[in-house]
Amino acid sequence: MNFLRGVMGGQSAGPQHTEAETIQKLCDRVASSTLLDDRRNAVRALKSLSKKYRLEVGIQAMEHLIHVLQTDRSDSEIIAYALDTLYNIISNDEEEEVEENSTRQSEDLGSQFTEIFIKQPENVTLLLSLLEEFDFHVRWPGVRLLTSLLKQLGPPVQQIILVSPMGVSRLMDLLADSREIIRNDGVLLLQALTRSNGAIQKIVAFENAFERLLDIITEEGNSDGGIVVEDCLILLQNLLKNNNSNQNFFKEGSYIQRMKPWFEVGDENSGWSAQKVTNLHLMLQLVRVLVSPTNPPGATSSCQKAMFQCGLLQQLCTILMATGIPADILTETINTVSEVIRGCQVNQDYFASVNAPSNPPRPAIVVLLMSMVNERQPFVLRCAVLYCFQCFLYKNQKGQGEIVATLLPSTIDATGNSMSAGQLLCGGLFSTDSLSNWCAAVALAYALQGNAAQKEQLLRVQLATSIGNPPVSLLQQCTNILSQGDKIDRRGSKIQTRVGLLMLLCTWLSNCPIAVTHFLHNSANVPFLTGQIAENLGEEEQLVQGLCALLLGISIYFSDNSLENYTKEKLKQLIEKRIGKENFIEKLGFISKHELYSRASQKPQPNFPGPEYMIFDHEFTKLVKELEGVITKAIYKSSEEDKKEEEVKKTLEQHDSIVTHYKNMIREQDLQLEELKQQVSTLKCQNEQLQTAVTQQASQIQQHKDQYNLLKVQLGKDNHHQGSHGDGTQVNGIQPEEISRLREEIEELKSHQELLQSQLAEKDSLIENLKSSQASGMNQQASATASPTDPEQVAELKQELTTLKSHLSSQSLEITRLQAENHELLQRAEVLTKSVPVQGDCENVVAAKTTDVEGRLSALLQETKDLKNEVKALSEERTAIKKQLDSSNSTIAILQTEKDKLDVEIMDSKKEQDDLLVLLADQDQKILSLKSKLKDLGHPVEEEDESGDQEDDDDETD
């Protein structure tokens, strides 16, 4: 406070003495007046003076204004005046100072008054509570004041709001306010609140901020909306940028799908307003925030897939190929598409299929490359196309193969009607524009990045230099242009072409011994490189020397020694003689020490202020970082170490091939496993269907059985009724007593069969008991009590088997007798039907009865057949029981033998124990006699020893 008074006193243009007195009187009235109207009028007067006399009002009135906010909350008018006065004191928005010093002093005043206000955190909490008031004249000034506080001193105010109960939630309610001015200023407040504070960003996101902001953008007309849309997009960027949690929440909430309508531009793209360009630019940047290469790979990949699935990528490609799009929007769209497809195979494949609306249709990648190698296009657009080409080929071996294939002789269009990507790159590589040379060389290097197969394929490319001369390889043509240096007149940087070609050659030769052999096969290449490295050139040429050293080092490190003149050892000797190892390493270090190297290594996107800064590529910087150390070691290694390293390399290659083989096997087995799992699931479904069908059939069979039993009961009643009216006469010669007798015999056979089955069950249980007793006998070494009962059980089993055999034989005789009687009854029935003619109704009755009896007889025959089957099954069970008895007998014999052995061993052990006891007794007698002799000789004998010996004897006796 004293400091501020000093500042005020030091101002030459301070308020007059009468104005200072007026402000003091007003402050006294606010503090001491008992009437609300007087205080209100005083605060209104302070508000009117606060703009012109900001310093004096701030120094004298701030405490009184805060006291008004605390005590006069019931009067919205005085609260509104107090808030407006505080806003005028703290805010710098309405200051229109001409002099720079005055502006700086004004900003300093705002931050100092803010510091005084937030020194008591309760003031910020009080302001938050005032925002709950629905009155427009209270809420809106409160929003403006809090926004100004956040702009002046953001981090401390953010911290106070963060620890305030429900502080962020109160501010989120502003987005739901029906009054647009409060809602819009609420968006600005949240912008200042969420800036660079991850904790508040998460809270705001989980307070449903995404839903509300997207609703506002839709209501305002998406990209055609006004500045409110711009403010919402800036707030969304604050919430999502570098905040992985919010990005994941945005994706999981399906908010990416709601971004698609933003990019639905019409056919009439002329006359875009500045606001629409700004809005669409921010929308594209928001998409890039979600798929930025600096995000975690998993989060980026999931967002890329979501953008393809919802059609957002397709919409961006439509803008890319549309006409009349402003240049900066087109450039940003290319950069956005680049990051949406970067490293995502599905998106890269889709982009490769996009065609420009031309006649004939051309692939979008070809149209973009035409812009890249066209020197009349804007520089930023050419950089964007190069970035798009890099992202299209990033981790995309399929795309790399397609680009290289357009350079091979078999795929080049002989008619020349359409330009391919490869032809455009070659045209740019050998044009007279140095920037086109650099872009084409770097783009071609992207097609070879990490793909040894395409490096070998590119060696097949042949170029026709002029009529009558034989074609030369692309590799040779690159080295020819490199050796010509500045002899060719080019537009642009002097070293840009050579740097681009050297980066291409370094990328091409790294990890490709065949390409190294082709390069060394030209005898002029090595002398050119050594000559370039050995010369003492200017600072600008030092970078070229460093790249030449890197290329020569790559040739040494990846050489397979197939050329006798240029083996690793000879190349190192040449460096030692012509350059010197220390000088070579120093020149190699020029690359990483260059000021533009560190800038290019930071981000994948080529972002250069101008064409002259376009020297290094991001992917190439990673290659330099990888190879610089190994090349330095390779230069200092001896031939023996090289041989050892070659052996290690071969071993590693063999190991890698084995690992690859097993990986392929595992992959195939995984596929087979998946197929088998699918088959198992299919069979499970079929099994469930069959089980359902079986269940249905079983229920149907049960229904049929029930119906059959019901019919059988009804048939029995009818037979009984017919038998009662038969007057005891014969039915076709068969007495009713015989039929009942047959039924009784059948019932007896059934009961006898059940008895046999019960006996068999008893024998089964007996056999199981024998097995269990056998197992226990094996574990307990055949206890002595078990042996006497086993022969008795065996005898009982044999006796029961004999009984079963007799029962079975009697049953078979009974069945034979029943069959004979049945046959005889049938014959008698046939004779009676032939000999006794019956007329009229009597004949029909007899025929019906005959049919009935025949049905019963057939049923009896069937039951007899079933009995035979059961007898057969019993005989098989008897055989099985006999086998089990035989095995039991053999087991019993084995157990008896083992028991006898154990008895013998027990007797032997008892004899040994008796012998030991006799020996111990003899020993004790000898000890006692020796002790008595010692006593007689006068030698003292301790009684404790004797007592101890006695105790030992007692123990041994026990």
TAKA-V614069 format. One line per field, one symbol per residue. ss: DSSP state (2 for helix, 1 for strand, 0 for the rest). Layout:
ss=???
This chain:
ss=0222222222000000222222222222222200022222222222222200022222222222222222200002222222222222220000000002222222222222222222002222222222000002222222222222222202222222222000222222222200022222222222222200022222222200222222222220022200222222222222220002222222220000222222200000000002222222222222222200000022222222222220022222222220000022222222222222200022222222201100000112222222220000002222222222222220002222222220000000000000002222222220001222222222222200000222222200011000000001122222222222222000100002222222222222200022222222202222222222220000222222222222222222200000022202222222222200222222220222202222220000000000222000022222222222222222220022222222222222222222222222222222222222222222222222222222222222222222222222222222222222000000100102222222222222222222222222222222222222222222200000002222222222222222222222222222222222222222222222222000022222222222222222222222222222222222222222222222222222222222222222222222222222222222222222222222220000002222222222222220
